[in-house]
């Protein structure tokens, strides 16, 4: 079942479905160890990712987010 079709099926049931793209390196001991040359703002903090998911959970159904990209501020474009 496609992502957009899934939204429609669950919207009727008032179930919030979100596609979240974690587009970066999560700050974990093993990722830090393998990227020792990178500054702090290169990494996504696990607590910040969790806060983002919690904010999605608390969204009012009149303004649900269905797709979200999460990136670190220090990412070079």
N, CA, C and O atoms as a GROMACS GRO file, in nm:
protein
  308
    1UNK      N    1   0.086  -0.117   0.000
    1UNK     CA    2   0.000   0.000   0.000
    1UNK      C    3   0.090   0.123   0.000
    1UNK      O    4   0.182   0.133   0.082
    2UNK      N    5   0.065   0.216  -0.091
    2UNK     CA    6   0.145   0.337  -0.100
    2UNK      C    7   0.128   0.427   0.021
    2UNK      O    8   0.028   0.419   0.093
    3UNK      N    9   0.227   0.512   0.043
    3UNK     CA   10   0.227   0.599   0.159
    3UNK      C   11   0.105   0.690   0.161
    3UNK      O   12   0.040   0.704   0.264
    4UNK      N   13   0.073   0.753   0.048
    4UNK     CA   14  -0.041   0.846   0.045
    4UNK      C   15  -0.174   0.774   0.062
    4UNK      O   16  -0.266   0.828   0.123
    5UNK      N   17  -0.184   0.654   0.010
    5UNK     CA   18  -0.305   0.575   0.031
    5UNK      C   19  -0.320   0.538   0.179
    5UNK      O   20  -0.431   0.537   0.232
    6UNK      N   21  -0.209   0.508   0.244
    6UNK     CA   22  -0.211   0.476   0.387
    6UNK      C   23  -0.266   0.593   0.467
    6UNK      O   24  -0.345   0.574   0.559
    7UNK      N   25  -0.225   0.716   0.432
    7UNK     CA   26  -0.275   0.833   0.503
    7UNK      C   27  -0.428   0.837   0.498
    7UNK      O   28  -0.493   0.858   0.600
    8UNK      N   29  -0.483   0.817   0.380
    8UNK     CA   30  -0.628   0.823   0.364
    8UNK      C   31  -0.700   0.718   0.446
    8UNK      O   32  -0.803   0.747   0.506
    9UNK      N   33  -0.648   0.597   0.448
    9UNK     CA   34  -0.710   0.488   0.523
    9UNK      C   35  -0.712   0.521   0.672
    9UNK      O   36  -0.814   0.502   0.739
   10UNK      N   37  -0.600   0.569   0.724
   10UNK     CA   38  -0.592   0.595   0.868
   10UNK      C   39  -0.651   0.729   0.909
   10UNK      O   40  -0.694   0.744   1.023
   11UNK      N   41  -0.655   0.826   0.819
   11UNK     CA   42  -0.719   0.954   0.850
   11UNK      C   43  -0.865   0.934   0.888
   11UNK      O   44  -0.916   0.997   0.980
   12UNK      N   45  -0.932   0.846   0.815
   12UNK     CA   46  -1.073   0.818   0.843
   12UNK      C   47  -1.090   0.764   0.985
   12UNK      O   48  -1.190   0.791   1.050
   13UNK      N   49  -0.991   0.689   1.031
   13UNK     CA   50  -0.994   0.632   1.166
   13UNK      C   51  -0.933   0.726   1.270
   13UNK      O   52  -0.920   0.691   1.388
   14UNK      N   53  -0.896   0.848   1.227
   14UNK     CA   54  -0.834   0.949   1.314
   14UNK      C   55  -0.700   0.899   1.373
   14UNK      O   56  -0.667   0.927   1.488
   15UNK      N   57  -0.626   0.825   1.289
   15UNK     CA   58  -0.492   0.779   1.326
   15UNK      C   59  -0.393   0.862   1.246
   15UNK      O   60  -0.399   0.864   1.123
   16UNK      N   61  -0.303   0.930   1.314
   16UNK     CA   62  -0.205   1.018   1.252
   16UNK      C   63  -0.088   0.937   1.200
   16UNK      O   64  -0.016   0.874   1.277
   17UNK      N   65  -0.069   0.938   1.068
   17UNK     CA   66   0.041   0.866   1.004
   17UNK      C   67   0.139   0.971   0.950
   17UNK      O   68   0.099   1.062   0.878
   18UNK      N   69   0.266   0.956   0.984
   18UNK     CA   70   0.368   1.051   0.941
   18UNK      C   71   0.488   0.975   0.886
   18UNK      O   72   0.533   0.876   0.945
   19UNK      N   73   0.538   1.022   0.773
   19UNK     CA   74   0.664   0.970   0.719
   19UNK      C   75   0.772   1.068   0.764
   19UNK      O   76   0.770   1.185   0.723
   20UNK      N   77   0.866   1.022   0.847
   20UNK     CA   78   0.974   1.108   0.896
   20UNK      C   79   1.105   1.058   0.835
   20UNK      O   80   1.143   0.943   0.852
   21UNK      N   81   1.173   1.148   0.765
   21UNK     CA   82   1.303   1.119   0.706
   21UNK      C   83   1.411   1.173   0.799
   21UNK      O   84   1.428   1.295   0.809
   22UNK      N   85   1.483   1.086   0.865
   22UNK     CA   86   1.595   1.126   0.951
   22UNK      C   87   1.715   1.141   0.857
   22UNK      O   88   1.782   1.042   0.826
   23UNK      N   89   1.741   1.263   0.814
   23UNK     CA   90   1.841   1.290   0.711
   23UNK      C   91   1.969   1.345   0.774
   23UNK      O   92   2.001   1.463   0.759
   24UNK      N   93   2.040   1.257   0.843
   24UNK     CA   94   2.164   1.298   0.907
   24UNK      C   95   2.218   1.186   0.992
   24UNK      O   96   2.162   1.076   0.997
   25UNK      N   97   2.327   1.214   1.057
   25UNK     CA   98   2.394   1.115   1.141
   25UNK      C   99   2.348   1.136   1.286
   25UNK      O  100   2.364   1.244   1.342
   26UNK      N  101   2.292   1.031   1.343
   26UNK     CA  102   2.244   1.038   1.481
   26UNK      C  103   2.364   1.030   1.575
   26UNK      O  104   2.455   0.949   1.557
   27UNK      N  105   2.362   1.118   1.674
   27UNK     CA  106   2.474   1.130   1.769
   27UNK      C  107   2.473   1.012   1.867
   27UNK      O  108   2.404   1.013   1.968
   28UNK      N  109   2.552   0.911   1.833
   28UNK     CA  110   2.569   0.791   1.915
   28UNK      C  111   2.719   0.769   1.936
   28UNK      O  112   2.799   0.818   1.858
   29UNK      N  113   2.758   0.696   2.040
   29UNK     CA  114   2.901   0.672   2.062
   29UNK      C  115   2.972   0.617   1.938
   29UNK      O  116   3.082   0.660   1.906
   30UNK      N  117   2.911   0.522   1.868
   30UNK     CA  118   2.978   0.462   1.752
   30UNK      C  119   2.986   0.558   1.633
   30UNK      O  120   3.082   0.552   1.556
   31UNK      N  121   2.885   0.646   1.616
   31UNK     CA  122   2.892   0.741   1.506
   31UNK      C  123   2.991   0.853   1.537
   31UNK      O  124   3.060   0.902   1.447
   32UNK      N  125   2.999   0.892   1.663
   32UNK     CA  126   3.100   0.992   1.704
   32UNK      C  127   3.240   0.937   1.682
   32UNK      O  128   3.328   1.007   1.633
   33UNK      N  129   3.260   0.812   1.720
   33UNK     CA  130   3.392   0.750   1.708
   33UNK      C  131   3.438   0.743   1.562
   33UNK      O  132   3.557   0.756   1.533
   34UNK      N  133   3.345   0.721   1.472
   34UNK     CA  134   3.382   0.707   1.330
   34UNK      C  135   3.388   0.841   1.257
   34UNK      O  136   3.431   0.847   1.142
   35UNK      N  137   3.345   0.950   1.324
   35UNK     CA  138   3.346   1.083   1.262
   35UNK      C  139   3.402   1.186   1.360
   35UNK      O  140   3.339   1.288   1.388
   36UNK      N  141   3.519   1.159   1.411
   36UNK     CA  142   3.579   1.243   1.514
   36UNK      C  143   3.613   1.383   1.465
   36UNK      O  144   3.631   1.474   1.546
   37UNK      N  145   3.623   1.401   1.336
   37UNK     CA  146   3.657   1.532   1.280
   37UNK      C  147   3.535   1.624   1.263
   37UNK      O  148   3.551   1.740   1.226
   38UNK      N  149   3.415   1.573   1.290
   38UNK     CA  150   3.293   1.650   1.268
   38UNK      C  151   3.256   1.732   1.392
   38UNK      O  152   3.273   1.686   1.504
   39UNK      N  153   3.204   1.855   1.370
   39UNK     CA  154   3.162   1.939   1.484
   39UNK      C  155   3.028   1.891   1.541
   39UNK      O  156   2.958   1.811   1.478
   40UNK      N  157   2.994   1.939   1.658
   40UNK     CA  158   2.869   1.899   1.725
   40UNK      C  159   2.746   1.921   1.639
   40UNK      O  160   2.654   1.839   1.640
   41UNK      N  161   2.742   2.032   1.564
   41UNK     CA  162   2.621   2.062   1.487
   41UNK      C  163   2.606   1.978   1.361
   41UNK      O  164   2.513   1.997   1.283
   42UNK      N  165   2.699   1.885   1.340
   42UNK     CA  166   2.688   1.789   1.230
   42UNK      C  167   2.591   1.676   1.266
   42UNK      O  168   2.532   1.614   1.178
   43UNK      N  169   2.575   1.650   1.395
   43UNK     CA  170   2.500   1.534   1.444
   43UNK      C  171   2.357   1.571   1.486
   43UNK      O  172   2.331   1.683   1.531
   44UNK      N  173   2.267   1.476   1.471
   44UNK     CA  174   2.130   1.487   1.522
   44UNK      C  175   2.127   1.427   1.662
   44UNK      O  176   2.165   1.311   1.681
   45UNK      N  177   2.083   1.503   1.758
   45UNK     CA  178   2.074   1.454   1.896
   45UNK      C  179   1.951   1.364   1.911
   45UNK      O  180   1.842   1.403   1.870
   46UNK      N  181   1.966   1.245   1.969
   46UNK     CA  182   1.851   1.156   1.988
   46UNK      C  183   1.736   1.223   2.063
   46UNK      O  184   1.620   1.201   2.028
   47UNK      N  185   1.765   1.302   2.165
   47UNK     CA  186   1.659   1.368   2.242
   47UNK      C  187   1.584   1.468   2.156
   47UNK      O  188   1.462   1.484   2.171
   48UNK      N  189   1.653   1.535   2.065
   48UNK     CA  190   1.587   1.631   1.975
   48UNK      C  191   1.496   1.559   1.876
   48UNK      O  192   1.389   1.608   1.842
   49UNK      N  193   1.540   1.442   1.829
   49UNK     CA  194   1.456   1.361   1.740
   49UNK      C  195   1.331   1.316   1.816
   49UNK      O  196   1.220   1.323   1.763
   50UNK      N  197   1.349   1.270   1.938
   50UNK     CA  198   1.235   1.228   2.021
   50UNK      C  199   1.138   1.344   2.044
   50UNK      O  200   1.017   1.325   2.038
   51UNK      N  201   1.190   1.464   2.070
   51UNK     CA  202   1.104   1.582   2.088
   51UNK      C  203   1.022   1.610   1.963
   51UNK      O  204   0.906   1.648   1.970
   52UNK      N  205   1.085   1.590   1.847
   52UNK     CA  206   1.014   1.611   1.720
   52UNK      C  207   0.899   1.512   1.705
   52UNK      O  208   0.788   1.550   1.666
   53UNK      N  209   0.925   1.386   1.737
   53UNK     CA  210   0.818   1.286   1.730
   53UNK      C  211   0.707   1.318   1.830
   53UNK      O  212   0.589   1.300   1.799
   54UNK      N  213   0.743   1.364   1.947
   54UNK     CA  214   0.641   1.397   2.048
   54UNK      C  215   0.555   1.513   1.999
   54UNK      O  216   0.433   1.513   2.018
   55UNK      N  217   0.617   1.612   1.937
   55UNK     CA  218   0.542   1.726   1.883
   55UNK      C  219   0.443   1.678   1.775
   55UNK      O  220   0.331   1.728   1.768
   56UNK      N  221   0.484   1.582   1.694
   56UNK     CA  222   0.392   1.525   1.594
   56UNK      C  223   0.275   1.456   1.662
   56UNK      O  224   0.160   1.467   1.619
   57UNK      N  225   0.306   1.384   1.768
   57UNK     CA  226   0.202   1.313   1.844
   57UNK      C  227   0.097   1.409   1.900
   57UNK      O  228  -0.022   1.376   1.905
   58UNK      N  229   0.141   1.527   1.940
   58UNK     CA  230   0.051   1.625   2.003
   58UNK      C  231  -0.019   1.717   1.902
   58UNK      O  232  -0.096   1.804   1.943
   59UNK      N  233   0.006   1.701   1.774
   59UNK     CA  234  -0.055   1.791   1.676
   59UNK      C  235  -0.207   1.781   1.676
   59UNK      O  236  -0.265   1.674   1.694
   60UNK      N  237  -0.268   1.897   1.656
   60UNK     CA  238  -0.413   1.903   1.640
   60UNK      C  239  -0.451   1.838   1.507
   60UNK      O  240  -0.385   1.865   1.406
   61UNK      N  241  -0.553   1.755   1.502
   61UNK     CA  242  -0.592   1.687   1.378
   61UNK      C  243  -0.630   1.782   1.265
   61UNK      O  244  -0.633   1.741   1.149
   62UNK      N  245  -0.659   1.908   1.296
   62UNK     CA  246  -0.694   2.002   1.190
   62UNK      C  247  -0.570   2.047   1.112
   62UNK      O  248  -0.583   2.111   1.008
   63UNK      N  249  -0.451   2.015   1.162
   63UNK     CA  250  -0.327   2.059   1.096
   63UNK      C  251  -0.218   1.953   1.108
   63UNK      O  252  -0.106   1.984   1.150
   64UNK      N  253  -0.249   1.830   1.074
   64UNK     CA  254  -0.154   1.722   1.083
   64UNK      C  255  -0.042   1.734   0.979
   64UNK      O  256  -0.067   1.773   0.865
   65UNK      N  257   0.078   1.702   1.019
   65UNK     CA  258   0.192   1.688   0.929
   65UNK      C  259   0.193   1.544   0.880
   65UNK      O  260   0.172   1.451   0.959
   66UNK      N  261   0.218   1.524   0.750
   66UNK     CA  262   0.224   1.388   0.697
   66UNK      C  263   0.363   1.349   0.650
   66UNK      O  264   0.395   1.230   0.642
   67UNK      N  265   0.447   1.448   0.620
   67UNK     CA  266   0.585   1.420   0.581
   67UNK      C  267   0.675   1.524   0.647
   67UNK      O  268   0.642   1.642   0.652
   68UNK      N  269   0.790   1.478   0.698
   68UNK     CA  270   0.880   1.568   0.769
   68UNK      C  271   1.024   1.522   0.747
   68UNK      O  272   1.055   1.403   0.762
   69UNK      N  273   1.112   1.615   0.713
   69UNK     CA  274   1.255   1.589   0.705
   69UNK      C  275   1.322   1.649   0.827
   69UNK      O  276   1.297   1.765   0.861
   70UNK      N  277   1.405   1.571   0.894
   70UNK     CA  278   1.479   1.617   1.011
   70UNK      C  279   1.628   1.617   0.973
   70UNK      O  280   1.685   1.513   0.940
   71UNK      N  281   1.689   1.737   0.980
   71UNK     CA  282   1.830   1.752   0.943
   71UNK      C  283   1.902   1.836   1.048
   71UNK      O  284   1.840   1.921   1.113
   72UNK      N  285   2.030   1.813   1.065
   72UNK     CA  286   2.106   1.897   1.158
   72UNK      C  287   2.129   2.036   1.100
   72UNK      O  288   2.141   2.051   0.978
   73UNK      N  289   2.136   2.136   1.186
   73UNK     CA  290   2.157   2.274   1.141
   73UNK      C  291   2.292   2.292   1.073
   73UNK      O  292   2.307   2.379   0.987
   74UNK      N  293   2.390   2.212   1.110
   74UNK     CA  294   2.524   2.226   1.055
   74UNK      C  295   2.545   2.159   0.921
   74UNK      O  296   2.657   2.158   0.870
   75UNK      N  297   2.440   2.103   0.864
   75UNK     CA  298   2.455   2.034   0.736
   75UNK      C  299   2.492   2.135   0.627
   75UNK      O  300   2.432   2.242   0.617
   76UNK      N  301   2.590   2.100   0.545
   76UNK     CA  302   2.633   2.184   0.434
   76UNK      C  303   2.548   2.151   0.311
   76UNK      O  304   2.533   2.034   0.275
   77UNK      N  305   2.495   2.252   0.248
   77UNK     CA  306   2.411   2.233   0.128
   77UNK      C  307   2.493   2.253   0.003
   77UNK      O  308   2.441   2.242  -0.108
   0.00000   0.00000   0.00000
